[in-house]
Amino acid sequence: MNDDPLHSIPHDARPARAPALRAMSARRLAAPFAGAALAFACATAFAQANATASASAQQDAAPATASPSNDAAAEVGKLSVEQQVRWLQRAQKSGALVKMSDAQLTALFQAFDPLVVPALIQLGPSGYPSYEFVLSRWERLNGKWPGKPAHMLVKLEREPLRIYAKWLPDGEHAGEEVIYDASKRTDQMYGHLGGVLGVMPMWTALDGSLARSQSNHKITDLGTEFIVNKFMTDAKKYAEVGAPYKPQVEVKTLGGVRVVALTYVSPAGKPQFYAKKQTLGLDLRRPYFRTVEAYDNDGQIFEKIVIESITPKTFETEAFDPKNPDYKF
């Protein structure tokens, strides 16, 4: 499976920037990185610097290229946090990370200041104005872990939020379809079950019993933005309680997707944090996460997500219309 379908992004599908978070106190905490301010204040400064593209910023910037043949870990270790973020942005965009070996990537991300990944994610983009993606999703429901994942094709458009989701034949809940259109009904979705019982589509609440029987999430939680928002929310909580925020670093290939897997162990676990332990797989070309593995307070996995492919697209109105002849409503 192609690890990165985003080699060419249409002009009209350029990424939307992630919404700005409130600036936090930009203070350095004592080792071992006791919480950190997570670069919220400096993220705003980065965005302003990028917008103005001043000559002084260019002179102070990190090296313009990032080659896998270089000792990247040693190189970034000499840079400031701001320069490390710019270095990582360039390495993603140029494809340099993709060319690195697992060992090189591991050493590189171990060398980064723990502020770097949150700052990178904060600067975004965390998604696209409209895009289509395929994901596999495992969720523990009523204490049971599924034998196979839900395999889904999703079309998503923002502003207003519109979603079409189809459960593919080789996964759980095969044949189901759902449409959500915030311009029509903000609190309901239209859908049908799979199999022979799927002939009667109906309106149902986003968090109603039917929805909850399929997932712990609302249909509106689908997409890269939800994963990013959960990460940033927890990041602020780490800073607030002064907890260490340096992750364990690995390189994994999940469902054909190669990612830098960053494992964070929260100080208090659920419900204060999204999970007691969470492994997030950073895309090698884009500043968002492609994979999630989340564990509860007892160390039991309760969720796993692999976004197998992401393709920016501009959709016609019929993409979110139940009367679309390609759908089975």
C-alpha positions, -999 to 999 in steps of 0.1 A, spaced: 0 0 0 13 35 -8 25 50 24 19 86 12 -8 94 -14 -2 131 -10 26 136 -35 5 161 -55 -20 184 -38 -45 202 -60 -44 240 -58 -80 241 -46 -74 216 -19 -47 234 0 -46 226 37 -66 246 62 -47 259 91 -55 245 125 -73 270 148 -50 289 172 -49 278 208 -46 302 237 -10 312 243 5 296 274 34 309 295 66 302 276 87 290 304 112 262 306 107 237 333 134 218 351 146 184 337 134 159 329 111 183 310 86 188 338 55 195 317 69 222 294 49 251 280 45 231 248 55 260 225 20 275 224 34 310 227 63 304 203 39 287 178 22 320 173 56 336 167 65 309 142 33 316 122 39 353 122 75 347 111 64 325 83 38 350 72 63 379 70 93 358 58 117 385 70 153 385 61 164 382 97 143 350 101 159 335 71 194 342 84 185 326 117 167 296 101 178 260 104 196 245 74 176 247 42 178 209 35 176 178 56 194 148 41 192 113 54 229 109 47 237 135 73 239 128 110 205 145 115 202 138 152 235 155 159 226 184 136 193 192 152 208 188 187 227 220 181 196 240 172 171 261 192 135 248 196 123 272 169 150 261 145 142 224 153 106 230 143 115 247 111 140 218 104 113 192 109 88 212 87 113 212 59 122 175 63 85 165 61 78 187 30 110 176 12 104 139 18 137 136 37 120 117 66 106 91 42 142 83 30 155 78 66 160 44 81 141 34 112 172 38 132 178 73 118 143 84 125 143 70 160 176 88 168 163 120 153 131 122 173 149 113 205 172 143 198 143 167 193 133 189 223 99 176 235 84 210 226 90 203 189 62 179 180 35 198 198 47 230 181 47 213 147 12 200 153 0 234 166 12 251 134 -6 226 113 -23 221 90 -42 193 108 -64 186 78 -78 198 45 -108 218 34 -122 186 19 -107 151 16 -114 114 13 -97 88 34 -97 51 42 -92 39 78 -93 8 99 -107 13 134 -108 -11 164 -128 -1 195 -135 -19 227 -173 -19 231 -190 -33 262 -157 -47 273 -152 -67 240 -124 -62 215 -134 -69 179 -121 -98 159 -116 -75 129 -117 -37 125 -143 -15 110 -129 -7 75 -143 26 63 -143 49 33 -150 85 44 -156 117 25 -153 149 46 -159 185 38 -156 214 63 -173 247 67 -200 235 70 -191 201 81 -204 173 59 -195 136 61 -203 105 42 -191 72 56 -194 37 43 -184 5 61 -164 -16 36 -172 -53 29 -141 -68 46 -147 -52 80 -172 -50 109 -206 -35 102 -201 -41 64 -226 -23 42 -236 5 66 -237 40 53 -241 73 71 -245 110 60 -241 140 82 -247 175 70 -244 203 95 -261 227 71 -293 206 74 -293 190 109 -266 197 134 -276 170 159 -287 141 137 -273 118 110 -290 98 82 -281 62 78 -289 26 75 -275 -7 88 -258 -33 67 -271 -66 54 -307 -74 47 -319 -51 75 -302 -21 59 -331 -13 36 -347 12 59 -327 44 63 -335 67 92 -326 99 110 -309 92 144 -292 113 170 -254 117 167 -249 102 201 -280 80 202 -282 43 210 -278 32 174 -246 53 170 -232 41 204 -238 5 194 -213 9 166 -187 32 182 -176 52 213 -174 82 190 -198 104 171 -196 104 133 -183 139 135 -152 126 153 -139 111 121 -108 127 105 -73 139 113 -86 170 131 -102 150 160 -69 132 167 -49 164 166 -74 182 189 -73 154 215 -35 155 214 -34 193 219 -60 192 247 -39 166 266 -7 185 259 -21 215 277 -31 193 306 5 179 309 18 214 311 -9 224 337 1 196 361 38 199 354 42 163 341 71 150 320 62 151 283 91 134 266 77 104 246 91 70 239 101 69 202 97 40 178 92 36 140 62 14 131 45 2 100 8 -3 106 -16 -13 79 10 -3 53 15 31 69 50 39 82 50 64 110 71 77 139 53 63 169 54 85 199 42 70 232 30 93 260 21 80 295 -2 104 313 2 111 350 -34 105 360 -50 85 332 -87 85 324 -109 105 328 -86 135 332 -66 125 301 -79 108 270 -59 77 278 -35 64 304 -10 56 276 -13 67 240 8 59 210 4 84 182 19 78 147 32 110 131 29 111 93 63 114 76 52 141 52 24 160 69 20 175 104 -7 153 117 -11 118 131 -20 88 110 -23 61 137 -36 59 173 -33 32 200 -50 42 233 -48 22 266 -70 26 297 -58 28 333 -55 -10 335 -32 -11 305 -58 -26 283 -61 -12 247 -95 4 240 -89 20 207 -67 16 176 -70 37 144 -50 34 112 -57 60 85 -45 41 55 -47 68 29 -57 105 27 -65 122 -6 -75 159 -8 -106 162 -30 -132 188 -40 -167 172 -38 -199 178 -58 -231 184 -37 -243 148 -45 -214 134 -24 -234 142 7 -269 136 -8 -287 103 1 -302 103 -34 -267 97 -49 -272 67 -72 -239 53 -60 -252 50 -24 -277 24 -11 -300 46 11 
